[in-house]
Each structure stands twice: as C-alpha cells, then as structure tokens.
Amino acid sequence: MRVLLVEDDLLLGDGIQLGLRQEGDRVEWLTDGLLAKQALATDEFDLVILDIGLPRCSGLEVLHELRNRGSKVPVLLLTARDEVADRVKGLDYGADDYLTKPFDFEELLARIRALARRALGRAVPQLIHGNLCLDPSTHTVTVDDDPINLAPREYALLRLLLENKGKVLSRAQLESKLYGWSGDVESNAIEVHVHHVRRKTHNSLIRTVRGMGYTIAEEKMG
C-alpha cells in the first residue's frame, strides 16, 4: 500500500514511517501542509495519514481541497487537540477516521486495516497483461491463475509498471515511488527487484530500455 504521511512532529513521523515500512508499505513522509496539497494534486496514494496542526497549511484545509477535487482516497486524521469541533469539522470535510495523540502504534495499524477493508468495497480494476493478472484490491498476482508470491517492493514495482503501461520509468522514478525520500537505497536495488519479478513470474513482461529505464513489453499477438 502506498501511504502519504503528513506529520510535522519529527519523532512521531519517523516512528510511523519506519513502522509502516516494516509492514511492507511504501511511505511518503511530508512535514508541511502546502507540500501535502501539491503531492496529492500530482500523485496517487492508497491512504493518507494527515495531522491537523501543520505549518503553512492546516490538515483540515488539505483535506477540504482534496475532497473538493473528488478524491475518495481514505484519510486518517491525527491531532493533539482535544476539541470536539476539530474532530467534527474533519469528519464533515470527509475524513474517514481520526486518532488523538498520543496513541499506540498497534491501534494505528488496526484503524488502517479497517480503512483498507472498507476501501475493498470500491471497484478497483485488475491489471492484466497476457497471462498475468495483478489485483490491487487483494494485493495478489497470478500467472495462468497460479498465485505468485512477490515481496512487497516487488509487487509495488510490478504494479507501477503495469499502471504506466506504454511509458518508460527511469530508475530514479522507481526508487522515488518505492522508497519515498529515504536515502537508504542500494545502487542496484531496482535491478534486483526487476530480476526477482522476472524470475518469479517466468515472464519477460518487464523490458529494459537501455539508458532510460524499464517498461512493460508489448503483448505478443496470436
């Protein structure tokens, strides 16, 4: 799952992003409301964890603009405020749930799971290429209806390429999507993930474009 975390408390934000990455999620962590608005206007996420009290632009304003654009991405609000008015306004603006700080990380995970189950009720198209099928709703991949066991980042890589079929994604673009802004990325990480996906799917669907990056190969006809 790709998560946008917007939290200006550095200690809390670091703890949340590390915990979610250990769960296999891809996390983009921002500490500024204005940057969050820009990210949500240009990128796709499966979940937004949004603090209310943010610099430059409040979380409520970010949420209000997001829903006004018609986005239905699940939003979980975080707040250190006890005022009922903030929680009511957040829910009225379209938040799906909220947590009041301090909270236990296990509770955060439970609420995320609940939001994910709720989101499963929304139609999410399968990504099909030849005999391979990736189902975003269940996070499963099959080849000729046989299940394929991919690691979280292998799955994320395959999904990104299938969602951008016909485009070439550079290594830098893939690293940004899979690892967020973390600087802790091995220089050959993407190549390793590509190799594993090719081996596990017994499929040459990922094509290397020399000097540019990777793309999904054209389907063979006949």
N, C-alpha and C positions, 0 to 999 in steps of 0.2 A: 504494500500500500504506500502511496506517495502522500506524505504529510507536510503541510505548511505549518510550522510552529512560529507564532509571533509572541515573543515574551522578552521584555527588557530587563528582567532580573537575570543577570548572567549566571549566577549559581544555579537557580532553578531551571533556566533554559538549557544549560549544559547537561544537567541531570536528566531532564526529559528526553533530549535528543539522543543521549547515549543509551538510555533505557529502551527507547523505541527502535533504535538501530540494532540493539541486541535481539529484539523481537523480529527482526528481518524487514523493518520498514525503511523506506527512503525518506529522509527528513531534510527539509529546507528550513533553516532557523534564521529568522529576522528579528531585529530588536526595535523596529521603527514602524509606526503605523503607515506613513507615507510610502515606504518601500513595500509594505504588505499590499497596499492598494495597487501599486504598479505590478507586483508579481501576480496577483490574482487577475489582473486585466490581460496578462500576456501568457499565462501558463495554466496548466491543468493539474488539479490535485484531487485526491480521493477523500481527504479530510483536512479541515483547518482547525487548529487549536489556537485560540485567539484571546490574548489578555485584553482587558478593558482599558486599563490605565497605561497608555503608550505615549511616547514622545511624538510631537509634531501632528499626530492624528489619532484620535481615540479609537479603541477597538469597536465601539458602537458605530462610529462613522464608517469604518472599514466594512463592517457587516451590512450597514444600511445601503451603501453603494453596491456591494456585492449582490444583494437580493434585488435591488432595483434593476440590475442588468439581467436578471432572470436566472442567475446561477442557483442550482439546487445542491451544491456540494455541502455535505454535513459540516456544521460548525459547532465546536465545543468552546464555550466561553470560560476563561479563567479570570477570577477577580479576587482582590484582597479586601474588597469593600463589602460591608455587611448590609448596606442599604437595600431594602426591598425594591426601591424604584429602579436601580440599575439592573437588577435581575429581570424585572418585569419588562423594562424597555428592551433589553436584549432579546427576550423571548418574543416580544411583539415585533421586533425587527427581523425575526426569522432564525434566531439561534435554535439549534436542536437540543442542546443541553448546556449545563453550566456546572462548574466546580468552584467552590470558595476556598481560597488558600487559608491555611496550609492544608494539604491533602496527601493521602497515601498514594504511592505510585500504582499499587495494585488496584485501587479504586479508579484511577485514571484509565488503566488498561480495561477494566470491566466496562466503563462507560464507552470507551472506544469500540469494544466488541459489540455492545448494544447498538451503537450507531451503525456499525458495519452490517449487522443483521437487518436493521431497518432499511438500509440502502439496497440490500439484496432484492427487495420488493420492486425496485425500479428496473425497468428493462435496460440491460447493458448488452450491446451486440457482441456476439462472438467474433473473434478474429480468425479467419480461415485462410489458409494458403495451401493449396494442393490437398494432401492427406493429413495436414497438421491443423489442429484446432486449439486455440487459446481462449479460455472462458474467463473474462475479467471478474464475473460475479462469484465464481468459486475458486479463482486463482489456480486453475488446473490447465494442464497441457496434455493433449493426446495426439498420437500418430496412428492412423488407421484404427482409431478407437482404443488403442492401448495407452494407459496412463504413462506419462514421462515425469520422472522426479527431478525437478530443477531446483537448485539453490535459489534463495530469494533474489539475489542480484542477477543470476542467470535468467530467471523468469522476467525480471524487470527489463533486462536488456532485450529479450525477445519481444516483449510487449511493445517497447518503444519503437523497435524497428518495424513491427507489423502495423502499428498505428501510423507510422510515417512511410508506408509503402510507396515506392517511387521516388523517395528522397534519399540522399546520401547524408548520413550523420557522421560528423567528424569524431575522432577520439575525444577531443576536448568537450564536445557537446554531450557525448555519452557519459563521460566522467562527471560532468556537472549534474546530469539527471540522476545518476546512480549514487553519487557520493555527496551531493549537495556542495557546500562550500568547504568541506573538510579537506585539509591539505595532506592528510594521511592516505595517499593513494599510490600504490606501486606503479612504476612507469609502464609495466606491461599488463596491468590489471584487466584492461578491456580485451586485449588479445587472448588472455587466459579464459575469460568468460565466453568469448566467441568460440574458442576451441572446445570448451566443455559443452556448449549448446549444440554445436555441430555433431559432436560425438554421441551425445545422449539422444538426439532426435534422429540419428542416422540419416541426416538430411543436409544437403548443400544449399539450403534456402538463404543463408547469410553469405552475401558476396562481398569480397574485399575490393574496394576501388582504390587502386594504388595512389598514394599521396593525398587522398581525400578522406577516406573513412570506410563506412560499411553501409550496405543497403540490403533490402530483400530482393533476391533474384527473381526474375520474371518466371511465371509459371510455364511449365512445358505443355505444349498443346498436343492433343492426340495420344 
